[in-house]
Structures are given as structure tokens and as C-alpha cells.
């Protein structure tokens, strides 16, 4: 481990010990279990449409996978309005004022966010595999279950890297925020609608199909996507940090 990564780990470990409290993780695990079990029992008893159920499950599962690790952060570590039109993380602003090397600071944010995502999402995904009636994973072999875990852990890391990169902050007027949200959620809905219309299956169900039929290609692709996401987020954060006015 080189000195930059060693310093990044030293900086991030205090945050990890503070935000990954055991009680939070236990509550999250049991909350996930109760929610998914209750949801499936109610939907089975109502005889709901298979595709509709898969869409709802995709929404809840992917939302939990990508956002729950972030919401375990303290308020100071989340993206918020700092002053005027400048939005970012007040905790990052505090660290930036300590005159730490920018490479160490950015890598510590990406590292701690990724580790937190791994911890939380390992619990969430393991619950789905332990209780296989959830998300139709009952027929997965042990090897396929490991591939499923690895695949979705990497998806969670990609989301965590994106959120961590935003910690550096940006100037965002209300108009810009509205436009960005319309473009982002509009694109997301368009892609999801296209996918569901042509495949007639859920996203999680589709990932199981890919992992079962094209495991090597699927896992290599998501691994390369994760590496690419890290490189992009790192360069974006460095560039933004150099152009932002933190005074």
C-alpha cells in the first residue's frame, strides 16, 4: 500500500467507525427482512401481476442498494446547501480546510463510501439469498449466488462512488437543480420503460438470467464498469476541487 492510500485509509477509518454503528446495521438488516417478507406475502395473497411485482421489487431493492448506505451518514456528511448556491458536504469542507493533499482527501472519500456500501449491501443481498422466495432466487446454485452477490455489490459501489464524488461540492441554482432532476429522472424512466416493455422481466430477474447464461462476460463487464466509474469519479472530484471556491 503506497503512502497516499495509507493516508486515505487512516483518514477514512474514523468516519467508518463513526457511521457504521452496529445497532444501525442490525436495524437495517431486520427492517429489510420484515419489509421484503411482508411485501411478498401480501403480493402473493393478492395474486398480483408478475411484471408489476417485479417492477415494484426492482424499485425497492435498487433504491435500498444505492441509497441506504448514503443515508447512514450523519447530516454533516451528506450533500446539502452550504451557503448561497454552493451545495456540498460540510464535513468535506472541514477536511479541505485542514490542508490535506487533494489526492488523499478524494481517495479517502471514495474509499470510505465504498466500504460502507459493501457492509450495508452485503447484509441486504445476503438476506435475499438466505430467504430465496424473495426476488425469485430460489433456483440459484451456490456459485450463482456468489456471482449474484458480487454483481450487485459492484452496482452498489458504483452508486456510492458517484455520491462520494459529489461531496466536493458545486454551484447549483434552483433552476439548474430542477433541470438536472428532470433530465436524470426523465432519462431513468425512459430507459426503464423501454427495458420493461421489450423484455417483460424485472431488472433483478434479468441480472439472474445474465449471470446464469453469461456469467464471465457479465462479471467482467460490471468489474470494468466499476473501475471506469472510480477513475471518472476520482478525476471529476479532483477537477471540481481545484475550481471550487471554498472561502
C-alpha positions in Angstrom: 0.0 0.0 0.0 1.5 3.3 -1.1 1.6 6.4 1.2 -1.4 8.1 -0.4 -3.7 5.0 0.1 -2.3 4.5 3.6 -3.1 8.1 4.5 -6.5 7.8 2.8 -7.3 4.7 4.9 -6.1 6.5 8.1 -8.4 9.4 7.3 -11.5 7.3 6.3 -11.3 4.8 9.1 -12.5 7.3 11.7 -15.5 8.1 9.6 -16.3 4.4 9.1 -16.1 3.6 12.8 -18.4 6.6 13.5 -21.1 5.9 10.9 -21.2 2.1 10.7 -22.7 1.6 14.1 -23.7 -2.0 15.0 -27.2 -1.0 16.0 -27.8 0.8 12.7 -26.7 -2.2 10.7 -28.8 -4.6 12.8 -31.8 -2.4 12.5 -31.3 -2.1 8.8 -31.0 -5.9 8.4 -34.2 -6.6 10.3 -36.0 -3.8 8.6 -35.1 -5.2 5.2 -36.2 -8.6 6.2 -39.5 -7.6 7.6 -40.3 -5.3 4.6 -39.5 -7.8 1.9 -41.1 -10.8 3.6 -44.3 -8.7 4.3 -44.3 -7.3 0.8 -44.1 -10.7 -0.8 -46.7 -12.4 1.3 -49.2 -9.5 0.6 -48.5 -9.6 -3.1 -48.8 -13.4 -3.3 -52.1 -13.3 -1.5 -53.4 -10.7 -3.8 -52.3 -12.6 -6.9 -50.7 -9.5 -8.4 -49.3 -9.4 -11.9 -45.8 -10.9 -12.2 -44.3 -8.0 -14.1 -45.9 -5.4 -11.8 -44.5 -7.1 -8.8 -41.0 -7.3 -10.4 -41.1 -3.6 -11.2 -42.0 -2.7 -7.6 -39.3 -5.1 -6.3 -36.8 -3.6 -8.6 -37.7 -0.1 -7.3 -37.4 -1.0 -3.6 -34.3 -3.3 -4.0 -32.3 -1.0 -6.2 -33.3 2.1 -4.2 -32.2 0.4 -1.0 -29.0 -0.8 -2.6 -27.9 2.6 -3.9 -29.2 5.0 -1.2 -29.3 3.2 2.2 -25.5 3.3 2.7 -25.6 7.0 1.9 -28.4 7.8 4.4 -26.5 6.1 7.2 -24.1 9.1 7.1 -24.5 11.9 9.6 -26.2 15.1 8.4 -22.8 16.8 8.1 -21.6 14.2 5.6 -24.5 14.4 3.2 -24.9 16.6 0.2 -26.7 19.8 1.2 -26.8 23.6 0.7 -23.8 25.1 2.4 -24.2 28.8 1.5 -25.8 30.7 -1.3 -25.9 28.5 -4.4 -23.0 26.3 -3.2 -24.0 22.7 -2.3 -21.8 20.0 -0.9 -20.7 18.2 2.3 -19.9 20.4 5.3 -17.7 17.5 6.5 -15.7 17.6 3.3 -15.3 21.4 3.6 -13.9 20.9 7.1 -11.4 18.3 5.9 -10.5 20.5 2.9 -9.6 23.3 5.4 -7.0 21.1 7.1 -4.7 21.5 4.1 -4.6 17.8 3.4 -3.3 16.6 0.0 -6.1 16.6 -2.5 -5.4 13.0 -3.7 -5.5 11.7 -0.1 -8.7 13.6 0.6 -10.6 12.4 -2.5 -9.4 8.8 -2.2 -10.5 8.7 1.4 -14.0 9.8 0.4 -14.2 7.2 -2.4 -12.7 4.5 -0.1 -14.9 5.1 2.9 -18.1 5.3 0.8 -17.3 2.1 -1.0 -16.5 0.2 2.2 -19.8 1.4 3.8 -21.7 0.3 0.7 -20.1 -3.1 0.9 -21.0 -3.6 4.6 -24.6 -2.5 4.2 -25.3 -4.2 0.9 -23.7 -7.5 1.9 -26.4 -7.6 4.7 -29.2 -6.7 2.3 -28.2 -9.1 -0.5 -27.4 -11.9 1.9 -31.0 -11.7 3.3 -32.4 -12.1 -0.2 -30.2 -15.2 -0.7 -30.9 -16.7 2.7 -34.7 -16.3 2.1 -34.8 -17.4 -1.6 -38.5 -16.8 -2.1 -37.5 -13.2 -2.4 -36.7 -11.9 -5.9 -37.0 -15.4 -7.4 -33.5 -16.6 -6.4 -34.7 -20.0 -5.2 -33.1 -21.9 -8.0 -29.7 -20.3 -7.8 -26.8 -22.6 -7.2 -24.1 -21.7 -4.6 -21.8 -20.4 -7.4 -24.6 -18.4 -9.0 -25.5 -17.0 -5.6 -21.9 -15.8 -5.1 -22.0 -14.3 -8.6 -25.3 -12.5 -7.8 -23.8 -11.1 -4.6 -20.6 -9.9 -6.4 -22.6 -8.4 -9.2 -24.9 -6.3 -7.1 -22.2 -5.3 -4.6 -20.3 -3.7 -7.5 -23.5 -2.0 -8.6 -23.8 -0.5 -5.1 -20.2 0.6 -5.2 -20.7 2.4 -8.5 -23.6 4.3 -6.9 -21.5 5.1 -3.8 -18.6 6.4 -5.9 -21.0 8.8 -7.7 -22.4 10.1 -4.4 -18.9 10.4 -2.8 -17.6 12.4 -5.8 -20.4 14.9 -5.2 -19.0 15.7 -1.7 -16.6 18.2 -3.2 -19.5 20.5 -3.9 -20.8 22.5 -6.8 -22.6 25.8 -7.6 -26.3 24.8 -8.2 -29.0 27.3 -8.7 -32.6 26.2 -8.2 -33.1 26.3 -12.0 -30.1 24.1 -12.5 -31.3 21.6 -9.8 -34.7 21.4 -11.5 -33.3 20.9 -15.0 -30.8 18.2 -13.8 -33.5 16.3 -11.9 -35.9 16.4 -14.9 -33.1 15.1 -17.2 -31.9 12.5 -14.8 -35.3 11.1 -13.7 -36.8 11.5 -17.2 -33.9 9.5 -18.7 -34.2 6.9 -16.0 -38.0 6.4 -16.6 -37.5 6.3 -20.4 -34.8 3.6 -20.1 -36.8 1.6 -17.5 -39.9 1.8 -19.7 -38.1 0.7 -22.8 -36.5 -2.2 -20.8 -39.7 -3.5 -19.2 -41.7 -3.1 -22.4 -39.3 -5.2 -24.5 -38.1 -7.8 -22.0 -41.2 -8.3 -19.9 -39.0 -9.1 -16.9 -37.6 -7.3 -13.9 -34.1 -5.8 -13.7 -33.1 -8.2 -10.9 -34.6 -11.1 -12.7 -32.7 -10.0 -15.8 -29.4 -10.0 -13.9 -30.1 -13.5 -12.8 -30.6 -14.5 -16.4 -27.3 -12.9 -17.4 -25.4 -14.4 -14.5 -26.8 -17.9 -15.3 -26.2 -17.8 -19.0 -23.2 -15.4 -19.5 -21.5 -15.3 -16.1 -18.0 -14.5 -17.2 -19.0 -11.7 -19.6 -21.4 -10.2 -17.1 -19.0 -10.2 -14.2 -16.1 -8.9 -16.3 -18.3 -6.2 -17.7 -19.5 -5.0 -14.3 -16.0 -5.1 -12.9 -14.6 -2.9 -15.8 -17.6 -0.6 -15.3 -16.7 -0.2 -11.6 -13.1 0.5 -12.4 -14.1 3.0 -15.0 -16.5 4.7 -12.6 -13.8 5.0 -10.0 -11.4 6.6 -12.4 -14.1 9.0 -13.7 -15.3 10.0 -10.2 -11.7 10.5 -9.0 -10.8 12.8 -11.9 -14.1 14.6 -11.7 -13.7 15.3 -7.9 -10.1 16.5 -8.4 -11.1 18.8 -11.1 -14.1 20.2 -9.2 -12.0 20.6 -6.0 -9.4 22.7 -7.9 -12.1 25.0 -9.4 -14.4 25.4 -6.4 -14.1 28.4 -4.2 -14.4 27.1 -0.6 -13.9 30.5 1.1 
